[in-house]
Amino acid sequence: MKRTLAAAFGAGCALLAGAQPVSYRLDPAHSFVHFEVMHFGTSTLRGRFGPLDGIVEFDRSARRGEVSVIVPTRIVSTGVAPLDGRLRQADLLASDAWPEAFFVARQFVFAGDALRELRGELTLRGISRPLALRAERFSCGVHPVVQRDWCGGDFEAELRRSDFGMDFGLPLVADRVRLRVQVEAIAQR
């Protein structure tokens, strides 16, 4: 019995020692940040940034990794071109000075086998703040077309835009911004 346990333990350690993170690249056709903010207390203004660019190093067996995502603030779309231009101005996104925002996460939080949260830092307008992305759903498998490992999910978070120096329009346009992030990533060869 002791030999069997020792052999199983040794095999398990060998598997863990041999486990390597897989490098994934975000699929630009399926990776966007959507945002929602209350407008004049009557309706919700919605828009999106993207496509996103980024890399994910993910070791599923060890339940750890690193996420590095670039969010193009100059590519914002609400469906109303004059509003998109207004959002890019210096007192809001300041897209000329900071054409990209960055999200970097190194803490993966699991509940059982399910990824529940990515904890990291968002840098927007040159200001960095902690941000946790809660997983609404997340799964991995083999991509049906390219036949490579593939992961994707939907995440959500909230931030206060004033924390990033965007206080124009307060309080008529709410400070709280809800983020909904959709991502798909395909393993690199």
N, C-alpha and C positions, 0 to 999 in steps of 0.2 A: 504494500500500500504506500509506504514512504517513497519507494522508488518511482511509483506511478505519479505521485504528487510532485516529486522532484523533477521528473521528466516533463510533466505538464507545465510546471512553473518555468523550467528552462526554455521550453518551446515558446511559451508566452513572452518571455523576456527577449528571445531571439526575434520574434515577430515585431515587438515594439521597437527594438533597437534597429531593425531593418526598415521600419516605416519611414517613408520620406514624404515631405509635403509635396503636393501637386501644384504647379503653377497654372493659373487660369487667367485668361484675358476676357474683360467684359465684352459682350456682344453689343455693338452700338445700335443694332436694330431693335434691341429689347432692353435697353438700360437708360432710364430717365429718372429725374427727380421732379415730382409734381408738388405744387404748393397750394395752400389755401389760406386766405386771410379775410377776416370780416371787414366789409367795406361800408362805412357810414351806418353801422348797426342794422343794416337791412338785408344785405345779401353777401354771398361769399365770392370773393375774387379768386379765380383759379388760373393756374398757368403751369408751365413746365420748363425745365432746363434740360438740354441734352441734344444729341446723345452724349452719354458719359464715356469717359476713357478710364481704364484702370486695370490693375493687376491684383489678383488674390492668390496668396500662398496659403494653402489649406491642407492640413493633415487631419483627415477625418478620424482616424483611429486614435490619435493623441488629443483630438478636440482642441486644436489650437491653430493659429495662423496669423496672417497679417493682410489687411485690406488697405489699398491705396487707390483712391478715386479722385479724378479731376472732373470738376463740374464747371462747364463753360458758362460764366455769367453773361457773356455777350450773346449767347444763344438762349434767350428767354422768349417764350411765346405764350401770350394770353389769348390769342385769336384777334387781338385789336392792335394793329401796328403802332398807332400813336402812343398807346399805353406801354407797349414793349419798349419804345424809345425812351419814354419817361422813366421807366424802371431802371434803365441803364445809366441814368444821369448820376452826377457826383454825390447828391444827397441821399441816394438810395443804393443801388448796386455798385456804382462807381466802376463800371465795366471798362472804361478807358484805362484807368489806373490799375485795376485788378481784374483782368479779363477771365480769371479762373479762381474758383474756390477749391479747397482740398478737404477731403475726409480721409483720415488715417485711423485705423483701429487695430489693436493688438490683443484685445481681450474678447474672447468668444465665451458666451455664457450658455450652458446647456441645461436642460431639464430632461434627465434620462438620455435618450438618443436624439432629442430634438433641439436644434439651435433656437434659443429664445431671444438673444440680444447680442449686438455688437457694441462694445463700448470703446469710444475713441475720441477724436478731437476734430472739430470743424474749423477750418480757417477761411474766413470770409472778410473781404475788405482789409486784409492784413491783420485781422484780429482772430485769435484762436480761443475757442471755448470747448469744454467737454460736451459731447453729444452721444447719446445712446440710441441706437436704432433697434426698435423692438420688432422681432420677426413675427409677422402674421402667418407666414408659411415659408418653408424652405425645404428643398429636397435636391438630391443629386441622383444621377443615373447616367446612362449612355445616350448621347444625342442621337436621335433617330436618323438624321441625315449624314452627319460627318463621322459618326461611329467613334466618338471620343467621349471621355468623361465630361460631364456637364452638370452645373449646379445653378440654381436660381431661386428667387424668392421675392416676396413683398415685405417691405419694412416700413415702419412709421416712426416719427419723432415729432417733437415740438421744440421750438426755440422762440426766444424773444428777439425781434429784429433790433431793438434798441441796444442789446448786448453787443451788437456788431456796428454800432454807430449809425443806424438807420432809424432816425426818429422823425423824419418828415411825415406830416399828416397825422401824428398822434394827437388826440385819441380818436379822431374820426376814422382813421384806418387803424385797425387793431395792432397791438404790439405782438401778440401771440400768432405765430405762423405754424401751421401744421404741414409737415412734410410726409409725403408718401413716395417711397423709393421702390422702383421695380428694377431688378437686375437679373441677367442671365450671363453666365460665363462658361467658356469652353476651355478645356485643358489644352495647354500648349504641348507641342511635340518635343 
